[in-house]
Amino acid sequence: MHMLSFKEFITESEVDEASVARINRIRAGKVERRKIVSLRPGYKVQDGKLVRMTSQERMHRKMAQRKAARKRQPLLSRILRKRAMSIRKRKSAGIK
């Protein structure tokens, strides 16, 4: 009886299953149900499979996030107030 290697022990599909989550999120006022997102940093979901992002894509995403954060800064107090209101509404409706 030989000992299994790590790759043999954990198949690729099991690793993918643990690294992917299905979420519901709201975009433009509509609910995107069961959207598949990656939980592993540096990876993205493409055609239902986990794919490593190129270094160029990771750099562009990081720069875009910085730019978006700067643009969002002046609106932050309004965003937080609206979020608190919607959380209150959900609680009173018994949703969450």
PLY file of the C-alpha trace (Angstrom):
ply
format ascii 1.0
element vertex 96
property float x
property float y
property float z
element edge 95
property int vertex1
property int vertex2
end_header
0.00 0.00 0.00
1.57 3.28 -1.10
0.83 6.63 0.42
-1.23 9.04 -1.71
0.40 12.27 -2.80
-1.30 15.50 -1.86
-2.49 16.01 -5.46
-4.01 12.54 -5.53
-5.61 13.04 -2.12
-7.29 16.30 -3.00
-8.61 16.33 -6.54
-8.80 19.56 -8.49
-12.62 19.69 -8.29
-12.58 19.54 -4.47
-10.11 22.43 -4.35
-12.30 24.39 -6.79
-15.45 23.65 -4.74
-13.83 25.05 -1.58
-12.56 28.15 -3.40
-15.86 29.22 -4.98
-18.97 30.69 -3.38
-22.46 31.35 -4.70
-23.84 34.68 -3.53
-26.86 36.90 -4.09
-25.91 40.50 -4.72
-27.68 43.68 -5.80
-26.50 45.53 -8.90
-28.39 48.50 -10.36
-31.40 47.79 -8.12
-31.78 44.19 -9.37
-30.82 41.03 -7.49
-28.22 38.80 -9.17
-29.09 35.42 -7.70
-26.49 32.71 -7.14
-23.60 34.66 -8.67
-20.43 32.52 -8.54
-17.40 34.32 -7.07
-13.86 33.22 -6.25
-12.68 33.05 -2.63
-9.01 32.55 -3.55
-7.01 35.76 -3.91
-5.51 36.19 -7.37
-8.09 33.91 -9.02
-11.34 34.66 -10.86
-14.23 32.56 -12.14
-14.30 32.23 -15.91
-16.77 29.89 -17.64
-17.53 28.27 -14.29
-13.87 27.43 -13.57
-11.24 29.07 -11.36
-8.59 30.80 -13.46
-5.48 32.59 -12.24
-5.53 36.31 -13.07
-2.63 37.76 -15.00
-0.38 40.16 -13.12
-1.49 42.92 -15.51
-5.18 42.32 -14.70
-4.46 42.29 -10.96
-2.55 45.59 -11.27
-5.35 47.20 -13.31
-8.00 46.04 -10.81
-5.98 47.41 -7.90
-5.58 50.80 -9.61
-9.29 50.90 -10.49
-10.23 50.11 -6.89
-8.04 52.98 -5.63
-9.65 55.36 -8.13
-13.16 54.20 -7.21
-12.39 54.60 -3.48
-11.27 58.21 -4.06
-14.46 58.96 -6.01
-16.62 57.32 -3.34
-15.04 59.22 -0.44
-17.27 62.36 -0.58
-20.44 60.21 -0.74
-19.47 57.89 2.12
-21.65 59.48 4.83
-24.72 59.27 2.56
-23.90 55.63 1.67
-23.54 54.65 5.34
-26.79 56.40 6.28
-28.72 54.62 3.50
-27.17 51.27 4.44
-28.22 51.74 8.07
-31.77 52.57 6.92
-32.04 49.46 4.74
-30.66 47.26 7.54
-33.30 48.71 9.89
-36.03 48.03 7.30
-34.86 44.43 6.89
-34.79 43.89 10.64
-38.28 45.29 11.10
-39.54 43.10 8.23
-37.87 40.09 9.88
-35.68 39.35 6.87
-32.30 39.61 8.61
0 1
1 2
2 3
3 4
4 5
5 6
6 7
7 8
8 9
9 10
10 11
11 12
12 13
13 14
14 15
15 16
16 17
17 18
18 19
19 20
20 21
21 22
22 23
23 24
24 25
25 26
26 27
27 28
28 29
29 30
30 31
31 32
32 33
33 34
34 35
35 36
36 37
37 38
38 39
39 40
40 41
41 42
42 43
43 44
44 45
45 46
46 47
47 48
48 49
49 50
50 51
51 52
52 53
53 54
54 55
55 56
56 57
57 58
58 59
59 60
60 61
61 62
62 63
63 64
64 65
65 66
66 67
67 68
68 69
69 70
70 71
71 72
72 73
73 74
74 75
75 76
76 77
77 78
78 79
79 80
80 81
81 82
82 83
83 84
84 85
85 86
86 87
87 88
88 89
89 90
90 91
91 92
92 93
93 94
94 95
